[in-house]
Amino acid sequence: MKIIDIQPYDNFDVKFRLVICKTRKEMVRVYKKYRPKENDSEMDAIFSTMDYLTKDNLPGEFKSNIFGTMFLNLETLSDPVIIHECGHAAFSFERNIRRYTGNFDHGQNNGEFYSNGGGEEEEVFCYFLENAFEKVKQAIKQHGKVE
């Protein structure tokens, strides 16, 4: 198993954790330690947002700049699987970091994109997805030999 922190934007200190396991069975075992009540044993990969709710079940603050964890395994690894999980990461970034409602209105911010999380919502989402995919692919290439 390898654990790598992925920072989609080089100049915006928000990250998600990437856990690469050798097999699906190992991935599920590791995930169940993280989320014991979940039943995702049939999943090829998983993205899980970090807990951040207060005692009253209201949105709170994350305890670090890591907002979620992506679990992948080398048995079922493919570009479509990575893209799918990066999509979950992008939605989690929108909902939990930017606190955006998901109404991707094209004219909202003059079509400008700023890597610090400002700009047209659809563009921010797509840049996050693009950057996350590239960084995950690089991490897998660099750390692909999982013991």
FIKOLZA-1660 file (N, C-alpha, C; in steps of 0.1 Angstrom, whole numbers, plus 5000, padded with zeros to 4 digits):
% residues 147
   i   px   py   pz ch aa at
   1 5009 4988 5000  A  M  N
   1 5000 5000 5000  A  M CA
   1 5009 5012 5000  A  M  C
   2 5005 5022 4992  A  K  N
   2 5012 5035 4992  A  K CA
   2 5002 5046 4995  A  K  C
   3 5006 5056 5002  A  I  N
   3 4998 5067 5006  A  I CA
   3 5005 5080 5001  A  I  C
   4 4998 5088 4992  A  I  N
   4 5003 5100 4987  A  I CA
   4 4993 5111 4988  A  I  C
   5 4997 5123 4991  A  D  N
   5 4988 5134 4992  A  D CA
   5 4988 5141 4978  A  D  C
   6 4977 5143 4972  A  I  N
   6 4975 5150 4959  A  I CA
   6 4970 5164 4961  A  I  C
   7 4978 5173 4955  A  Q  N
   7 4974 5187 4956  A  Q CA
   7 4971 5192 4942  A  Q  C
   8 4958 5192 4938  A  P  N
   8 4955 5195 4924  A  P CA
   8 4960 5208 4919  A  P  C
   9 4960 5219 4927  A  Y  N
   9 4964 5232 4923  A  Y CA
   9 4978 5234 4930  A  Y  C
  10 4988 5237 4922  A  D  N
  10 5001 5240 4928  A  D CA
  10 5001 5252 4938  A  D  C
  11 4993 5262 4935  A  N  N
  11 4993 5274 4944  A  N CA
  11 4981 5275 4953  A  N  C
  12 4974 5264 4955  A  F  N
  12 4962 5264 4964  A  F CA
  12 4963 5252 4973  A  F  C
  13 4966 5254 4985  A  D  N
  13 4969 5243 4995  A  D CA
  13 4957 5235 4999  A  D  C
  14 4951 5228 4990  A  V  N
  14 4940 5219 4993  A  V CA
  14 4944 5206 4987  A  V  C
  15 4942 5195 4995  A  K  N
  15 4947 5182 4990  A  K CA
  15 4936 5171 4993  A  K  C
  16 4938 5160 4986  A  F  N
  16 4931 5148 4990  A  F CA
  16 4942 5137 4991  A  F  C
  17 4939 5127 4999  A  R  N
  17 4948 5116 5001  A  R CA
  17 4945 5105 4991  A  R  C
  18 4956 5100 4985  A  L  N
  18 4955 5089 4976  A  L CA
  18 4961 5076 4982  A  L  C
  19 4953 5066 4983  A  V  N
  19 4957 5053 4988  A  V CA
  19 4957 5043 4977  A  V  C
  20 4969 5038 4973  A  I  N
  20 4970 5028 4962  A  I CA
  20 4973 5014 4969  A  I  C
  21 4964 5005 4966  A  C  N
  21 4966 4991 4971  A  C CA
  21 4969 4982 4960  A  C  C
  22 4974 4971 4963  A  K  N
  22 4978 4961 4953  A  K CA
  22 4965 4954 4947  A  K  C
  23 4956 4950 4956  A  T  N
  23 4944 4943 4952  A  T CA
  23 4932 4950 4957  A  T  C
  24 4921 4946 4951  A  R  N
  24 4908 4951 4955  A  R CA
  24 4905 4947 4969  A  R  C
  25 4908 4934 4973  A  K  N
  25 4906 4929 4986  A  K CA
  25 4913 4938 4997  A  K  C
  26 4926 4941 4994  A  E  N
  26 4933 4949 5003  A  E CA
  26 4927 4963 5004  A  E  C
  27 4923 4969 4993  A  M  N
  27 4917 4982 4992  A  M CA
  27 4904 4983 5001  A  M  C
  28 4896 4972 5000  A  V  N
  28 4883 4972 5008  A  V CA
  28 4887 4971 5023  A  V  C
  29 4897 4962 5026  A  R  N
  29 4901 4961 5040  A  R CA
  29 4906 4974 5046  A  R  C
  30 4914 4981 5038  A  V  N
  30 4919 4994 5043  A  V CA
  30 4908 5004 5044  A  V  C
  31 4899 5004 5034  A  Y  N
  31 4888 5014 5035  A  Y CA
  31 4879 5011 5047  A  Y  C
  32 4876 4998 5050  A  K  N
  32 4868 4995 5061  A  K CA
  32 4874 4999 5075  A  K  C
  33 4887 5000 5075  A  K  N
  33 4893 5006 5087  A  K CA
  33 4889 5021 5089  A  K  C
  34 4889 5027 5077  A  Y  N
  34 4885 5041 5076  A  Y CA
  34 4871 5044 5078  A  Y  C
  35 4862 5036 5072  A  R  N
  35 4848 5037 5073  A  R CA
  35 4842 5023 5076  A  R  C
  36 4842 5019 5089  A  P  N
  36 4838 5006 5093  A  P CA
  36 4823 5002 5090  A  P  C
  37 4814 5012 5089  A  K  N
  37 4800 5010 5087  A  K CA
  37 4796 5009 5073  A  K  C
  38 4805 5012 5064  A  E  N
  38 4802 5012 5049  A  E CA
  38 4803 4998 5044  A  E  C
  39 4796 4996 5033  A  N  N
  39 4796 4983 5026  A  N CA
  39 4799 4985 5012  A  N  C
  40 4811 4987 5008  A  D  N
  40 4815 4990 4994  A  D CA
  40 4825 4979 4989  A  D  C
  41 4822 4966 4993  A  S  N
  41 4831 4956 4989  A  S CA
  41 4832 4953 4974  A  S  C
  42 4822 4957 4967  A  E  N
  42 4821 4955 4952  A  E CA
  42 4827 4966 4944  A  E  C
  43 4832 4976 4950  A  M  N
  43 4837 4988 4943  A  M CA
  43 4851 4986 4937  A  M  C
  44 4853 4992 4925  A  D  N
  44 4866 4991 4919  A  D CA
  44 4875 5002 4925  A  D  C
  45 4869 5012 4931  A  A  N
  45 4877 5023 4937  A  A CA
  45 4867 5031 4945  A  A  C
  46 4872 5040 4954  A  I  N
  46 4863 5047 4963  A  I CA
  46 4869 5061 4965  A  I  C
  47 4860 5071 4965  A  F  N
  47 4864 5084 4971  A  F CA
  47 4856 5087 4983  A  F  C
  48 4862 5091 4994  A  S  N
  48 4854 5093 5006  A  S CA
  48 4858 5107 5011  A  S  C
  49 4848 5116 5013  A  T  N
  49 4851 5129 5019  A  T CA
  49 4854 5127 5034  A  T  C
  50 4863 5135 5039  A  M  N
  50 4867 5135 5053  A  M CA
  50 4854 5139 5061  A  M  C
  51 4853 5134 5073  A  D  N
  51 4842 5138 5082  A  D CA
  51 4845 5153 5086  A  D  C
  52 4835 5161 5086  A  Y  N
  52 4837 5175 5090  A  Y CA
  52 4825 5180 5097  A  Y  C
  53 4815 5172 5100  A  L  N
  53 4803 5177 5106  A  L CA
  53 4805 5179 5121  A  L  C
  54 4797 5189 5126  A  T  N
  54 4798 5192 5140  A  T CA
  54 4788 5182 5148  A  T  C
  55 4788 5184 5161  A  K  N
  55 4779 5175 5169  A  K CA
  55 4764 5176 5165  A  K  C
  56 4761 5188 5160  A  D  N
  56 4747 5190 5155  A  D CA
  56 4745 5186 5141  A  D  C
  57 4754 5179 5135  A  N  N
  57 4753 5174 5121  A  N CA
  57 4753 5186 5111  A  N  C
  58 4760 5197 5115  A  L  N
  58 4760 5208 5106  A  L CA
  58 4775 5209 5100  A  L  C
  59 4776 5216 5089  A  P  N
  59 4790 5217 5083  A  P CA
  59 4799 5224 5092  A  P  C
  60 4811 5218 5094  A  G  N
  60 4821 5224 5103  A  G CA
  60 4833 5227 5095  A  G  C
  61 4845 5227 5101  A  E  N
  61 4857 5230 5094  A  E CA
  61 4865 5217 5094  A  E  C
  62 4872 5214 5083  A  F  N
  62 4881 5203 5082  A  F CA
  62 4893 5205 5092  A  F  C
  63 4898 5195 5097  A  K  N
  63 4909 5196 5107  A  K CA
  63 4923 5198 5100  A  K  C
  64 4923 5197 5087  A  S  N
  64 4935 5199 5079  A  S CA
  64 4932 5204 5065  A  S  C
  65 4941 5205 5057  A  N  N
  65 4938 5209 5043  A  N CA
  65 4935 5197 5034  A  N  C
  66 4934 5185 5040  A  I  N
  66 4930 5173 5033  A  I CA
  66 4915 5170 5035  A  I  C
  67 4908 5171 5023  A  F  N
  67 4894 5170 5024  A  F CA
  67 4888 5157 5021  A  F  C
  68 4896 5147 5017  A  G  N
  68 4890 5134 5013  A  G CA
  68 4901 5124 5010  A  G  C
  69 4897 5112 5008  A  T  N
  69 4907 5101 5005  A  T CA
  69 4901 5093 4993  A  T  C
  70 4910 5091 4983  A  M  N
  70 4907 5082 4972  A  M CA
  70 4914 5069 4974  A  M  C
  71 4907 5058 4972  A  F  N
  71 4912 5045 4974  A  F CA
  71 4912 5038 4960  A  F  C
  72 4924 5034 4955  A  L  N
  72 4925 5027 4942  A  L CA
  72 4932 5014 4944  A  L  C
  73 4931 5005 4935  A  N  N
  73 4939 4993 4936  A  N CA
  73 4944 4989 4922  A  N  C
  74 4955 4982 4921  A  L  N
  74 4961 4980 4908  A  L CA
  74 4954 4969 4900  A  L  C
  75 4946 4961 4907  A  E  N
  75 4938 4950 4900  A  E CA
  75 4928 4956 4890  A  E  C
  76 4921 4967 4894  A  T  N
  76 4910 4972 4886  A  T CA
  76 4913 4986 4881  A  T  C
  77 4926 4990 4882  A  L  N
  77 4930 5003 4878  A  L CA
  77 4928 5006 4863  A  L  C
  78 4922 5017 4859  A  S  N
  78 4921 5021 4845  A  S CA
  78 4918 5036 4845  A  S  C
  79 4920 5042 4833  A  D  N
  79 4918 5056 4832  A  D CA
  79 4903 5060 4836  A  D  C
  80 4893 5052 4830  A  P  N
  80 4879 5055 4834  A  P CA
  80 4877 5055 4849  A  P  C
  81 4883 5045 4856  A  V  N
  81 4881 5044 4871  A  V CA
  81 4887 5056 4877  A  V  C
  82 4899 5060 4873  A  I  N
  82 4906 5072 4879  A  I CA
  82 4897 5084 4877  A  I  C
  83 4893 5086 4864  A  I  N
  83 4885 5098 4861  A  I CA
  83 4872 5098 4869  A  I  C
  84 4866 5087 4871  A  H  N
  84 4853 5086 4879  A  H CA
  84 4856 5091 4893  A  H  C
  85 4866 5086 4899  A  E  N
  85 4869 5089 4913  A  E CA
  85 4874 5104 4914  A  E  C
  86 4881 5109 4904  A  C  N
  86 4885 5123 4904  A  C CA
  86 4872 5132 4902  A  C  C
  87 4862 5127 4896  A  G  N
  87 4849 5134 4895  A  G CA
  87 4843 5135 4909  A  G  C
  88 4843 5124 4917  A  H  N
  88 4838 5125 4930  A  H CA
  88 4847 5135 4939  A  H  C
  89 4860 5135 4937  A  A  N
  89 4868 5144 4944  A  A CA
  89 4865 5159 4940  A  A  C
  90 4862 5161 4927  A  A  N
  90 4859 5175 4923  A  A CA
  90 4846 5179 4929  A  A  C
  91 4836 5170 4929  A  F  N
  91 4823 5174 4935  A  F CA
  91 4825 5176 4950  A  F  C
  92 4833 5168 4957  A  S  N
  92 4835 5170 4971  A  S CA
  92 4842 5184 4973  A  S  C
  93 4852 5187 4965  A  F  N
  93 4859 5200 4965  A  F CA
  93 4849 5212 4964  A  F  C
  94 4839 5210 4954  A  E  N
  94 4829 5221 4952  A  E CA
  94 4820 5222 4965  A  E  C
  95 4815 5211 4969  A  R  N
  95 4805 5211 4980  A  R CA
  95 4812 5215 4994  A  R  C
  96 4823 5209 4997  A  N  N
  96 4829 5210 5010  A  N CA
  96 4840 5221 5012  A  N  C
  97 4847 5224 5002  A  I  N
  97 4857 5234 5003  A  I CA
  97 4852 5247 4999  A  I  C
  98 4846 5248 4987  A  R  N
  98 4841 5260 4982  A  R CA
  98 4827 5263 4986  A  R  C
  99 4820 5253 4992  A  R  N
  99 4806 5254 4997  A  R CA
  99 4797 5259 4986  A  R  C
 100 4799 5254 4974  A  Y  N
 100 4791 5258 4962  A  Y CA
 100 4779 5248 4961  A  Y  C
 101 4768 5253 4956  A  T  N
 101 4756 5246 4956  A  T CA
 101 4755 5236 4944  A  T  C
 102 4763 5238 4934  A  G  N
 102 4763 5229 4922  A  G CA
 102 4755 5235 4911  A  G  C
 103 4751 5248 4912  A  N  N
 103 4744 5254 4901  A  N CA
 103 4754 5260 4891  A  N  C
 104 4758 5253 4881  A  F  N
 104 4769 5257 4872  A  F CA
 104 4763 5267 4862  A  F  C
 105 4761 5279 4866  A  D  N
 105 4756 5289 4857  A  D CA
 105 4768 5296 4849  A  D  C
 106 4767 5295 4835  A  H  N
 106 4778 5299 4827  A  H CA
 106 4782 5314 4828  A  H  C
 107 4772 5323 4830  A  G  N
 107 4776 5337 4830  A  G CA
 107 4779 5343 4844  A  G  C
 108 4780 5334 4854  A  Q  N
 108 4781 5339 4868  A  Q CA
 108 4793 5348 4871  A  Q  C
 109 4805 5344 4867  A  N  N
 109 4817 5352 4871  A  N CA
 109 4825 5356 4859  A  N  C
 110 4819 5360 4849  A  N  N
 110 4825 5366 4837  A  N CA
 110 4835 5355 4830  A  N  C
 111 4833 5343 4833  A  G  N
 111 4841 5332 4826  A  G CA
 111 4855 5332 4830  A  G  C
 112 4859 5339 4841  A  E  N
 112 4873 5339 4845  A  E CA
 112 4875 5327 4855  A  E  C
 113 4888 5322 4854  A  F  N
 113 4891 5312 4863  A  F CA
 113 4904 5316 4871  A  F  C
 114 4903 5314 4884  A  Y  N
 114 4915 5317 4892  A  Y CA
 114 4918 5304 4900  A  Y  C
 115 4931 5300 4900  A  S  N
 115 4935 5288 4906  A  S CA
 115 4933 5287 4921  A  S  C
 116 4929 5299 4927  A  N  N
 116 4927 5299 4942  A  N CA
 116 4912 5296 4944  A  N  C
 117 4905 5291 4934  A  G  N
 117 4891 5286 4937  A  G CA
 117 4880 5296 4933  A  G  C
 118 4884 5307 4926  A  G  N
 118 4874 5317 4921  A  G CA
 118 4871 5315 4907  A  G  C
 119 4861 5321 4901  A  G  N
 119 4858 5321 4887  A  G CA
 119 4846 5313 4884  A  G  C
 120 4843 5311 4871  A  E  N
 120 4831 5304 4867  A  E CA
 120 4831 5290 4872  A  E  C
 121 4820 5286 4878  A  E  N
 121 4819 5274 4885  A  E CA
 121 4822 5262 4877  A  E  C
 122 4817 5261 4865  A  E  N
 122 4819 5249 4856  A  E CA
 122 4834 5248 4853  A  E  C
 123 4841 5259 4850  A  E  N
 123 4855 5259 4847  A  E CA
 123 4863 5255 4859  A  E  C
 124 4860 5260 4871  A  V  N
 124 4867 5256 4883  A  V CA
 124 4866 5240 4885  A  V  C
 125 4854 5235 4883  A  F  N
 125 4851 5221 4885  A  F CA
 125 4860 5213 4874  A  F  C
 126 4860 5217 4862  A  C  N
 126 4867 5210 4851  A  C CA
 126 4882 5211 4853  A  C  C
 127 4887 5223 4857  A  Y  N
 127 4901 5224 4860  A  Y CA
 127 4906 5215 4871  A  Y  C
 128 4897 5214 4882  A  F  N
 128 4900 5205 4893  A  F CA
 128 4901 5191 4888  A  F  C
 129 4891 5187 4880  A  L  N
 129 4890 5173 4875  A  L CA
 129 4903 5170 4867  A  L  C
 130 4906 5179 4858  A  E  N
 130 4918 5178 4849  A  E CA
 130 4931 5177 4857  A  E  C
 131 4933 5186 4866  A  N  N
 131 4945 5186 4875  A  N CA
 131 4946 5173 4883  A  N  C
 132 4935 5170 4890  A  A  N
 132 4935 5158 4898  A  A CA
 132 4938 5145 4891  A  A  C
 133 4932 5144 4879  A  F  N
 133 4935 5132 4871  A  F CA
 133 4950 5131 4867  A  F  C
 134 4956 5142 4863  A  E  N
 134 4970 5143 4859  A  E CA
 134 4979 5140 4871  A  E  C
 135 4976 5145 4883  A  K  N
 135 4984 5143 4895  A  K CA
 135 4983 5129 4899  A  K  C
 136 4971 5123 4899  A  V  N
 136 4969 5109 4903  A  V CA
 136 4977 5100 4893  A  V  C
 137 4976 5102 4880  A  K  N
 137 4983 5094 4871  A  K CA
 137 4998 5095 4873  A  K  C
 138 5003 5107 4876  A  Q  N
 138 5017 5109 4879  A  Q CA
 138 5021 5101 4892  A  Q  C
 139 5013 5102 4902  A  A  N
 139 5016 5095 4914  A  A CA
 139 5016 5080 4912  A  A  C
 140 5007 5075 4904  A  I  N
 140 5006 5060 4901  A  I CA
 140 5019 5056 4894  A  I  C
 141 5022 5064 4884  A  K  N
 141 5034 5061 4876  A  K CA
 141 5047 5061 4885  A  K  C
 142 5048 5071 4894  A  Q  N
 142 5059 5072 4903  A  Q CA
 142 5059 5061 4914  A  Q  C
 143 5047 5058 4919  A  H  N
 143 5046 5049 4931  A  H CA
 143 5039 5036 4927  A  H  C
 144 5039 5032 4914  A  G  N
 144 5031 5021 4910  A  G CA
 144 5034 5007 4915  A  G  C
 145 5046 5006 4920  A  K  N
 145 5050 4993 4925  A  K CA
 145 5046 4992 4940  A  K  C
 146 5034 4987 4942  A  V  N
 146 5029 4986 4956  A  V CA
 146 5032 4973 4962  A  V  C
 147 5038 4973 4974  A  E  N
 147 5042 4960 4980  A  E CA
 147 5031 4955 4989  A  E  C
% end
